[in-house]
Structure formats: structure tokens, C-alpha cells
Amino acid sequence: MSSAYDVVVIGAGTGGYVAAIRAAQLGKKVAVVEKQKALGGTCLIWGCIPTKALLEHAHALKIVQNAKEWGVTIPAGTPSIDMGQVQARKDKIVGGLTKGIEFLFKKNKIDWIKGTARLAGHGRVEVTDGASQTLEAKHIVIATGSQPRSIPGIEIDRTRIITSDEAIALKSVPKSIVILGSGAVGVEFASIYRRFGSEVTIIELLPRLVPNEDEAVSAELEKSFKKQGIKTLVGTKVTKAAATAGSVDIEVQDGAGKSQKLSAELLLVATGRGPVTTGLGVEALGIELEKGYVKVDSLYRTSVPGISAIGDVITMGAAPHPQLAHVSSMEGIIAAERIAGHDVQLLNYEHVPGCTYCDPEIGSVGLTEAEATRRGYDVKIGTFPFGVLGRAKMAGETEGFVKIVADKKYDEILGVHMIGPRSTELVAEAVLALRLECTVEELVRTIHAHPTFSEAVGEASHAAHGAAIHM
Ligand SMILES: Cc1cc2nc3c(=O)[nH]c(=O)nc-3n(C[C@H](O)[C@H](O)[C@H](O)COP(=O)(O)OP(=O)(O)OC[C@H]3O[C@@H](n4cnc5c(N)ncnc54)[C@H](O)[C@@H]3O)c2cc1C
């Protein structure tokens, strides 16, 4: 059987399903091939949604643990978490959202072809596993995403040495967990399982937690984690990890060559994700790859005409490509618009917000202070702590700050970095400020409602002019 489409998208993650919807909105006949039983890919099934659902549970437990302060009386006993209910609620949220994409496909007349896709030649996609068929397509979009990967010497057994795929689905709270890697995934699980009651240790090869963030943010997170009882071993590498019946034996070595042994119920490997291209037939078609990633230009065209690629599976050559849901979706929109013959605006990767939902949350966009200095800017900084704000005091969330990095010469905002309550929401204002090339003065003149957390953004801009009002 063969069917003809304008666009066939391979993979229904946040890149693929958004590209499909945008192409359909622009009048294209679209099919999406997805091998999973549900739509939504990593973000909905194993990534953003399940982890943030678990973090909301952790936040609820935090409020209950502090019930006395809130004047809420609860029966005697230590509040604890019921993992059965946590998993049931999380699964309900995931199920509802994946069904929502099925609805959007129907609404936009997009065919979901169930099965595994393989490129079968120019303009041809072969689907197996489901009803075997060949699809003909004027345009093909590869959006096959990424999967967890380990580091040499550490074998993931998915029982004791696990990935985020298993960490979102634990049926009980582990007594102890060692987390390898302190990027977004690592520190989010540290927050979740520490709050649920586990002993948590994070091991990071680089000298600080969340090493892609501004140094001040890393320092604040380390301070907070210490207070919460999360152990951090930075500048440390794992040299050995062996699973036994009931635990994992881990050997680590610090920068000075000093070794130590750790033991934990679980080792979570959160050292990054690799591209999914196995069996896709990319090599046979001559599509250029780089370290396994599909190489694309700034309009998401691969080296083979008629085949585009977006999302976690791509590389653009220079800087590492951010593996984020919102990046993949925007790439999907741009690719679909270009395929439909529209003029498109290139994505500015320097304006991609980074949100990390650990406790306290991190939101950042643009240049860090170190990067702005490295690029030769004469940098000025404005920092304002959340703790001074009435709203933060009311919420009992007083940790952290907003830091603005700006250029002294033109007053232009170069980056905004925040750690503290609602930072993953507050960063949206900073993203717009960067997109509109705002000056600090324009942020100073922007009214921030009172009492809100967003006052910290306004006050940080005042601080960058040396004139914070409430400090
Ligand atoms: C634990 C965790 C937490 C995360 N949290 C966040 C977050 O808070 N915010 C954020 O922005 N990002 C987050 N991410 C990253 C985000 O999930 C990814 O960047 C995003 O899902 C990438 O989308 P994608 O469409 O490129 O690929 P994916 O979502 O990986 O989708 C690819 C799809 O292609 C399908 N597929 C692959 N090969 C084939 C084939 N041959 N045939 C048919 N189907 C195929 C797969 O089944 C999959 O459904 C998180 C990731 C993880 C692991």
C-alpha cells in the first residue's frame, strides 16, 4: 500500500508534532510516523511533563512538611509521600496531554501512521511494525529525537544503574541515590528525591553544579542544596560503578586524584542524551551526520534535498545544539513554514531560555557575566535578592536573586539569570527584553506589579543603574 503526502514527519515529539500541525495549518497534507503507543515523544512521556509533575508533588510535600508555619494543623506523625498516588497522578497528566495531541491531529487532519519509519529513498518512507506500508512525500522531516546515554565504563542495567526513563517511574522512594551529572535533569531529580526522603549525592565532573549557568547561580544552588542535605561532589569523576543485588558500588576520584568509595540503592546516570538514527536509513541516503547527529543548516535542511531535520537529533556544527522541547517546537514551526514557501526568521539560539525546575528554580537567557566579559563587553551587573520582596516572604520562598548582565556602553541587556521562586516563569520577560534588544533603562521604566515576584526583575534593573529602591 502507498499513500502520498506533502509532508511526512518521522517522530511525534515536541519537534515533530508541532512541525506537523504548522504544516497542516498552512494547507499541507501531512502524516506523522510514530512508533510509540502515544504521541508527544520524550517531553510528554519521559521528560518535561513527568519530571515537573513529580516536582509539583515534592512542592506539595514541602508545604505539608512546613504545615505548622502555615498554621495548618495535621494529625501527629511525619508527612510522607505515597508513590502509588504520585505515579497515578503523573500518569493521568501524561495520558491527558498525549490524548490532547491525538485530538489536535484529528482537528488538523494529520494522519498518525503507527509504526517505525525508515527512509526508503528520495521522497519515500517505509513504515514497519504497524501496518507495513510505503509513504510518498514531497518533503520529509526527521524528528526522531534523543535517548539517554551513558559514559564509558558505566553500564546502564535499568534496575540499579538507571536513566531518567526509570527515575520517573520508581514505585518506592529509594533510601539513597547517587546522581551522575548536575545538568537540568540531574538537579531536578536531586530535588525530587531529596524532598521525598532519599539520601542524595550529586557527582559533577566540572567544578560547579549546573555548569552552563552563570557562576553566581551555581554557587547559590550549591548553598541551597547543602542546606537541604543534598551532598555535592564537584570536580569529581566516577571511575567505576558496579551493581550488586541490593545496591551500586561506586568509585569516584576528585581533581587531586584522591579516590573514595560510595554505595547507594540507585545510581542515576544523567550525563546527557544521544541522537536516535539507528535503522533510519540516513547513511544509505547520504545524509551528512556529525557524531551521529543529523547535520542541518540554519533552515533545518539536511545535505539531501527534500529532507529536513529538527529537534534533539540535529547538530548545526558550531555550538552544541540545545536539547529542549521549546527549541524543537520552534524549529518545527520554522521548518514547516519554509517548506510551505513562507519567508522565515532564523532562530536566535542566544535567546533560548533555559529553565531548570529544581528547588530553587533557575531561569536564564542570554550571556552569562563570564561569557559577556570573554566577548569583550564592558559589563555592568544588577542583582536583587528575592528575599527582600513582600511576595517572597508571604510564600516562604526567600532564596535566590535576579541578576542582569548589561553592556555599560549602550546599556543593552545581554543576559538575565535568576534562581529562586517562579524563576522559570519570570524568565519570559527577560526573553522578550533580549528579543526586543531592550536597554536596562527600558526595563527600569517598565512597571512591575506589586506585590509580585516579578518586582525582583524590575529591581535588578534599577540595581544595574546603581539605584535599587528596596536595598
Ligand atoms: C528527564 C527529562 C526532562 C526534560 N525536561 C525538559 C524541560 O523541562 N524543558 C524542556 O524544554 N526540555 C526538557 N527535556 C528535553 C525535551 O524532552 C527534548 O528536548 C524534546 O522532547 C525533544 O523533542 P524532539 O521532538 O526532538 O524528540 P523526542 O521528543 O525525543 O521525540 C522523538 C520521537 O520520535 C520517535 N521515533 C524515533 N525514531 C523513530 C522511527 N524510526 N520511526 C517512528 N518514530 C520514531 C520516538 O518514539 C519519539 O516519540 C527533558 C528531557 C528529559 C529526558
The ligand as a Tripos MOL2 file, in Angstrom:
@<TRIPOS>MOLECULE
LIG
   53    58     1     0     0
SMALL
NO_CHARGES

@<TRIPOS>ATOM
      1 C1         14.0730   13.8430   32.1630 C.3       1 LIG1
      2 C2         13.9650   14.9250   31.1080 C.ar      1 LIG1
      3 C3         13.4290   16.1370   31.4430 C.ar      1 LIG1
      4 C4         13.3150   17.1290   30.4840 C.ar      1 LIG1
      5 N1         12.7790   18.3240   30.8480 N.ar      1 LIG1
      6 C5         12.6820   19.3080   29.9290 C.ar      1 LIG1
      7 C6         12.0930   20.5460   30.2790 C.ar      1 LIG1
      8 O1         11.6620   20.7560   31.4100 O.2       1 LIG1
      9 N2         12.0010   21.5080   29.3300 N.ar      1 LIG1
     10 C7         12.4810   21.2980   28.0690 C.ar      1 LIG1
     11 O2         12.3900   22.2110   27.2410 O.2       1 LIG1
     12 N3         13.0370   20.1230   27.7100 N.ar      1 LIG1
     13 C8         13.1440   19.1260   28.6030 C.ar      1 LIG1
     14 N4         13.6650   17.9250   28.2330 N.ar      1 LIG1
     15 C9         14.1490   17.7650   26.8400 C.3       1 LIG1
     16 C10        12.9840   17.5220   25.8750 C.3       1 LIG1
     17 O3         12.2090   16.4470   26.3330 O.3       1 LIG1
     18 C11        13.5060   17.2530   24.4730 C.3       1 LIG1
     19 O4         14.3690   18.3070   24.1040 O.3       1 LIG1
     20 C12        12.3920   17.1730   23.4610 C.3       1 LIG1
     21 O5         11.4960   16.1460   23.8110 O.3       1 LIG1
     22 C13        12.9660   16.9020   22.0580 C.3       1 LIG1
     23 O6         11.9190   16.7550   21.1480 O.3       1 LIG1
     24 P1         12.1280   16.0150   19.7590 P.3       1 LIG1
     25 O7         10.8100   16.1620   19.0410 O.co2     1 LIG1
     26 O8         13.3460   16.4890   19.0940 O.co2     1 LIG1
     27 O9         12.3880   14.4770   20.1010 O.3       1 LIG1
     28 P2         11.6370   13.4280   21.0160 P.3       1 LIG1
     29 O10        10.7350   14.0830   21.9780 O.co2     1 LIG1
     30 O11        12.6870   12.5270   21.5310 O.co2     1 LIG1
     31 O12        10.6850   12.6610   20.0040 O.3       1 LIG1
     32 C14        11.1490   11.8070   19.0240 C.3       1 LIG1
     33 C15        10.0400   10.8270   18.6780 C.3       1 LIG1
     34 O13        10.4330   10.1080   17.5090 O.3       1 LIG1
     35 C16        10.0150    8.7580   17.6410 C.3       1 LIG1
     36 N5         10.8480    7.9580   16.7560 N.ar      1 LIG1
     37 C17        12.2050    7.8370   16.7970 C.ar      1 LIG1
     38 N6         12.6280    7.0640   15.7530 N.ar      1 LIG1
     39 C18        11.5110    6.7220   15.0650 C.ar      1 LIG1
     40 C19        11.2930    5.9520   13.8920 C.ar      1 LIG1
     41 N7         12.3100    5.4150   13.2010 N.pl3     1 LIG1
     42 N8         10.0220    5.7800   13.4770 N.ar      1 LIG1
     43 C20         8.9760    6.3340   14.1330 C.ar      1 LIG1
     44 N9          9.1230    7.0690   15.2580 N.ar      1 LIG1
     45 C21        10.3780    7.2670   15.6980 C.ar      1 LIG1
     46 C22        10.2200    8.4710   19.1250 C.3       1 LIG1
     47 O14         9.4250    7.3750   19.5280 O.3       1 LIG1
     48 C23         9.7850    9.7930   19.7600 C.3       1 LIG1
     49 O15         8.4230    9.7870   20.0820 O.3       1 LIG1
     50 C24        13.7620   16.8920   29.1580 C.ar      1 LIG1
     51 C25        14.2920   15.6520   28.8120 C.ar      1 LIG1
     52 C26        14.3880   14.6700   29.7700 C.ar      1 LIG1
     53 C27        14.9470   13.3320   29.3840 C.3       1 LIG1
@<TRIPOS>BOND
     1     1     2 1
     2     2     3 ar
     3     2    52 ar
     4     3     4 ar
     5     4     5 ar
     6     4    50 ar
     7     5     6 ar
     8     6     7 ar
     9     6    13 1
    10     7     8 2
    11     7     9 ar
    12     9    10 ar
    13    10    11 2
    14    10    12 ar
    15    12    13 ar
    16    13    14 ar
    17    14    15 1
    18    14    50 ar
    19    15    16 1
    20    16    17 1
    21    16    18 1
    22    18    19 1
    23    18    20 1
    24    20    21 1
    25    20    22 1
    26    22    23 1
    27    23    24 1
    28    24    25 2
    29    24    26 1
    30    24    27 1
    31    27    28 1
    32    28    29 2
    33    28    30 1
    34    28    31 1
    35    31    32 1
    36    32    33 1
    37    33    34 1
    38    33    48 1
    39    34    35 1
    40    35    36 1
    41    35    46 1
    42    36    37 ar
    43    36    45 ar
    44    37    38 ar
    45    38    39 ar
    46    39    40 ar
    47    39    45 ar
    48    40    41 1
    49    40    42 ar
    50    42    43 ar
    51    43    44 ar
    52    44    45 ar
    53    46    47 1
    54    46    48 1
    55    48    49 1
    56    50    51 ar
    57    51    52 ar
    58    52    53 1
@<TRIPOS>SUBSTRUCTURE
     1 LIG1         1 GROUP 0 **** ****
